């Protein structure tokens, strides 16, 4: 807290006047990141709205790789709540209500957060080299990992992260639509 106060050029006492704990600061920081998630204007197609929102959400988390690891915290900031309101209202327009709405919200949100967290972690450890090493480890053991070898698991020459994310969201939305 002292270092943050010094960086903000205020006294620690002044900082504590606005926030009580380090956790409060983390909550505010995460909420501020969500201000960068530009909410699309609702369209006639709820799935397009969710797709656009989730892509923007992932992009923002990838710009702030530390943020995805904090998102499991209860988040009630105005930016997070605005994003969640837009997200759920799009799902409601798709016919979801009650427990299906809650489950779909959670499944899609967890996919977005998990994808961003995984991708951000890979990026921090030199993704090309690490992916290649992991893929070589798998392909050198086809008897042990026949399904992983056949599926192209961790083969970045076959699948890029943007494509996998887009396909994942499309798959989830397809399943949500069939449940509505």
Secondary structure, 3 states (H helix, E strand, C coil): CHHHHHHCCCCHHHHHHHCCCHHHHHHHHHHHHHCCCCCCCCCCCHHHHHHHHHHHHHHHHHHCCCCHHHCCCCCCCHHHHHHHHHHHHHHHHCCCCHHHHHHHHHHHHHHHHHHHHHHHHHHHCCHHHHHHHHHHHHHCCCCCCHHHHHHCCCCCCCCCHHHHHHHHHHHHHHHHHHHC
